[in-house]
Amino acid sequence: MASPPASPELHFQAAGAEKNSAIKRIMSEWKGMQRDPTSKYGYTATPSEDDIFEWHFMFHGPPDTDFAGGVYTGRINLPAEYPFKPPEIRILTPNGRFELNKKICLSISNYHPEHWQPSWDIRTIITALIAFMPTEGNGAIGSLDYPPQDRRKLAVTSHKFVHPMFDTAEFVSTVALPEGLPDIDVKAGTPSTPQSPKKSAATNQAPSSAQVPPAATPPEASPQEAAPVAQPSPAVAPAANVTATLPAQPAATAVSSGQGFGMLEAMAVLLAALLIALVLKKAFA
């Protein structure tokens, strides 16, 4: 297992640790871990070499579970406001319980700042994660529900996973197996304890909004329908023009029929003249 920097003061002196309460708190926790590097729950943790807010940890799988015999690694990203705000927690080793390198939704993670307590520390975070690991995922954010046989296979192959900050063989030989599951109450943020109110609200609003538009549409439609009524001139004008045009067509028809009547009369006059001419011709013949 790669050894962490020997002196926190020297390692983070450039970071101005003395001037930052969050860094002071983290350094204090780190010193405590260096005095007692292992835990009865079978894990070890160390900060990143270039970022004291990023911690990596390795732990034995909880005993008497599908993860027993496995060795897993994870990462904790502490916020600048630590310990007053909760961290992000991720698992890096394939395990069948958590998605890889994805933020896990727990009551101790940044998904649930309302549950976080400043008295909790990095040890509490890792211990709570180990206690929570054997529980069912039930669709919680960052959770998986692999079958038991698949989880047991992953527990065996977990020893082959390479983490640049840890030596798995050294960890197994130096860190004792956990004595049992941690006695700590940690809950999952189901798809959405923090978000479900928002989603449910959105879901509840969706139907209401879907129902409101129909209710709101008639009032909006009625003003639109009333607009033509309020503007009778455009609507009546075409009707007036139509009615004025309709008589005009019969008038034109009357004129054309009148012209036809005059032609017939002229033809009758011509025929009468021809008849008279024939009578006169016979009379004087």
C-alpha positions in Angstrom: 0.0 0.0 0.0 1.5 3.3 -1.1 2.5 5.3 1.9 0.9 8.8 2.4 3.0 11.9 2.8 4.9 11.8 6.1 4.0 15.3 7.3 0.6 16.9 6.6 2.0 20.3 7.6 4.8 20.1 5.0 2.6 18.5 2.3 -0.1 21.2 2.5 1.9 24.2 3.6 1.5 25.8 0.2 -2.2 25.4 0.5 -2.4 27.8 3.5 -3.8 25.1 5.8 -3.4 27.3 8.9 -5.7 29.9 7.3 -8.5 27.6 6.3 -10.8 26.0 8.9 -11.8 23.2 6.5 -8.2 22.3 5.9 -7.5 22.4 9.6 -10.3 20.1 10.3 -9.2 17.6 7.5 -5.6 17.7 8.7 -6.8 17.0 12.2 -8.6 13.9 11.0 -5.7 12.8 8.9 -3.3 13.0 11.9 -5.8 10.8 13.9 -5.8 8.3 11.1 -2.0 8.2 10.9 -1.9 7.4 14.7 -4.5 4.6 14.0 -4.2 3.8 10.3 -6.4 0.7 10.4 -10.0 0.2 11.6 -11.9 -2.5 13.2 -14.2 -2.3 10.2 -11.4 -3.1 7.9 -10.5 0.0 5.9 -7.8 2.5 5.3 -7.9 6.0 3.8 -5.6 8.7 2.6 -5.9 12.1 0.9 -4.8 12.7 -2.7 -1.2 14.0 -3.0 -2.3 17.2 -4.7 -5.7 17.8 -3.2 -6.5 17.4 0.5 -10.2 17.6 -0.2 -10.0 14.4 -2.3 -9.7 11.2 -0.3 -9.3 7.6 -1.4 -10.1 4.6 0.6 -9.8 0.8 0.5 -11.9 -1.6 2.5 -12.7 -5.2 3.0 -16.2 -6.4 1.9 -18.6 -6.7 4.8 -18.5 -10.1 6.4 -21.4 -12.6 5.9 -22.6 -10.8 2.8 -22.2 -11.3 -1.0 -19.2 -8.9 -0.7 -17.3 -11.0 1.8 -13.7 -11.7 0.7 -13.7 -8.7 -1.7 -11.5 -5.6 -1.5 -13.0 -2.4 -2.8 -11.9 1.1 -3.3 -13.7 4.5 -3.4 -13.3 8.2 -3.4 -14.6 11.0 -1.2 -14.7 14.6 -2.4 -15.1 17.0 0.5 -16.6 20.4 -0.1 -14.8 23.6 0.7 -17.4 24.2 3.5 -16.5 20.9 5.2 -17.5 19.8 7.8 -20.6 22.0 7.5 -21.6 20.4 4.2 -21.6 16.7 3.2 -19.3 15.1 0.7 -19.6 13.3 -2.6 -19.0 9.5 -2.4 -18.1 7.2 -5.2 -17.1 3.5 -5.5 -14.3 2.7 -8.0 -14.1 -1.1 -7.9 -16.7 -3.2 -9.7 -19.0 -4.6 -7.0 -22.5 -5.1 -8.2 -24.0 -2.8 -5.6 -23.0 0.7 -6.7 -22.4 2.1 -10.1 -18.8 2.8 -10.8 -17.4 6.3 -10.3 -20.9 7.8 -9.9 -22.1 9.8 -6.9 -24.0 7.6 -4.4 -27.2 8.9 -2.9 -27.0 8.3 0.9 -28.2 10.2 3.9 -24.5 11.1 4.6 -23.8 12.3 1.0 -24.3 15.6 -0.7 -27.7 14.4 -2.0 -29.1 14.9 1.5 -27.5 18.0 3.1 -30.5 18.2 5.4 -29.3 15.0 7.2 -25.6 15.9 7.5 -24.1 16.7 10.9 -20.8 18.6 11.3 -19.7 16.1 13.9 -19.4 13.4 11.3 -16.0 12.8 9.8 -14.2 10.8 7.1 -14.2 7.7 9.3 -18.0 8.1 9.8 -18.5 8.4 6.0 -16.5 5.2 5.2 -18.1 3.3 8.1 -21.6 4.3 7.0 -20.9 3.2 3.4 -19.7 -0.2 4.5 -22.8 -0.6 6.7 -25.0 0.4 3.8 -23.4 -1.8 1.2 -25.4 -5.1 1.9 -28.7 -3.3 1.7 -31.0 -3.4 -1.4 -30.5 -0.8 -4.0 -34.2 -0.4 -4.8 -33.5 2.0 -7.6 -31.6 4.6 -5.5 -29.3 7.0 -7.3 -25.9 5.3 -8.0 -27.2 1.9 -6.8 -27.2 -1.5 -8.6 -29.0 -4.8 -7.7 -26.8 -7.5 -9.2 -27.8 -11.1 -8.4 -25.9 -12.6 -5.4 -23.8 -14.9 -7.5 -22.6 -12.0 -9.7 -21.6 -10.0 -6.6 -19.7 -13.0 -5.2 -17.8 -13.3 -8.5 -17.0 -9.6 -8.4 -15.7 -10.0 -4.9 -13.2 -12.6 -6.1 -12.1 -10.5 -9.1 -11.9 -7.3 -7.0 -8.4 -8.3 -5.9 -7.2 -7.7 -9.5 -8.5 -4.1 -9.5 -5.5 -1.7 -9.6 -5.7 1.6 -7.7 -2.6 3.8 -8.0 -2.7 4.8 -4.4 -3.1 1.3 -2.8 -1.4 -2.1 -3.0 -4.2 -4.7 -2.6 -1.9 -7.5 -1.4 -0.3 -5.3 1.2 -3.7 -4.1 2.3 -5.0 -7.7 2.7 -1.9 -8.6 4.8 -1.9 -5.5 7.0 -5.5 -4.6 7.5 -7.5 -7.1 9.5 -10.9 -8.3 8.3 -13.8 -6.4 9.8 -15.2 -7.8 13.0 -18.8 -7.2 11.8 -21.0 -4.7 10.2 -20.8 -1.2 11.6 -23.7 -0.3 13.9 -24.7 2.9 12.2 -28.0 4.1 10.8 -27.6 5.2 7.2 -30.3 5.4 4.6 -30.5 5.6 0.9 -31.8 8.5 -1.0 -34.2 6.7 -3.1 -34.5 8.0 -6.6 -35.2 10.5 -4.7 -35.5 11.5 -1.4 -34.1 14.9 -2.1 -35.4 15.0 -5.6 -38.7 13.1 -5.3 -40.5 16.1 -3.9 -39.4 18.1 -7.0 -40.3 15.2 -9.3 -43.5 14.5 -7.6 -44.3 18.2 -7.6 -43.5 18.3 -11.3 -45.5 15.2 -11.8 -48.4 16.6 -9.9 -48.2 19.8 -11.8 -47.9 18.1 -15.1 -51.5 16.7 -14.9 -52.8 19.9 -13.5 -51.1 21.9 -16.2 -52.4 19.4 -18.7 -55.8 20.0 -17.3 -55.5 23.7 -16.9 -54.9 24.5 -20.5 -58.1 22.9 -21.6 -59.9 24.9 -18.9 -57.9 27.9 -19.8 -58.3 27.4 -23.5 -62.0 28.1 -23.7 -61.6 31.5 -21.9 -58.8 32.3 -24.3 -60.7 31.0 -27.2 -63.8 33.0 -26.3 -62.0 36.3 -26.5 -60.7 35.2 -29.9 -64.1 34.3 -31.0 -65.6 37.4 -29.6 -63.1 39.5 -31.6 -64.9 38.9 -34.9 -68.2 39.7 -33.1 -66.7 42.8 -31.7 -65.6 43.8 -35.3 -68.9 43.4 -37.2 -67.8 45.6 -40.0 -65.3 43.2 -41.5 -67.8 40.3 -41.1 -70.9 42.2 -42.3 -69.2 44.0 -45.1 -68.5 40.9 -47.1 -72.1 39.7 -46.5 -73.3 43.1 -47.8 -71.2 42.9 -50.8 -72.4 39.4 -51.4 -76.0 40.4 -51.1 -75.3 43.4 -53.4 -73.7 41.3 -55.9 -76.4 38.7 -56.0 -79.1 41.2 -57.2 -76.6 42.5 -59.7 -76.4 39.2 -61.4 -80.2 38.9 -62.0 -80.1 42.5 -63.2 -77.5 41.5 -65.8 -79.6 38.6 -66.6 -82.6 40.9 -67.1 -80.7 43.1 -69.4 -79.5 40.2 -71.4 -83.1 38.9 -71.6 -84.3 42.3 -72.7 -81.7 42.4 -75.5 -83.0 39.0 -76.6 -86.6 40.2 -76.6 -85.6 43.2 -78.9 -84.0 40.9 -81.5 -87.1 38.7 -81.6 -89.3 41.8 -82.2 -87.1 43.0 -85.0 -87.3 39.6 -86.6 -91.0 39.6 -86.3 -91.2 43.1 -88.0 -89.0 41.8 -90.8 -91.2 38.8 -91.3 -94.3 41.0 -91.3 -92.7 43.3 -93.9 -91.9 40.3 -96.1 -95.4 39.0 -95.9 -96.8 42.5 -96.8 -94.4 42.6 -99.7 -95.5 39.2 -101.0 -99.2 40.2 -100.7 -98.7 43.4 -102.6 -96.7 41.6 -105.2 -99.5 39.2 -105.8 -102.1 41.9 -105.7 -100.4 43.8 -108.5 -99.3 40.8 -110.5 
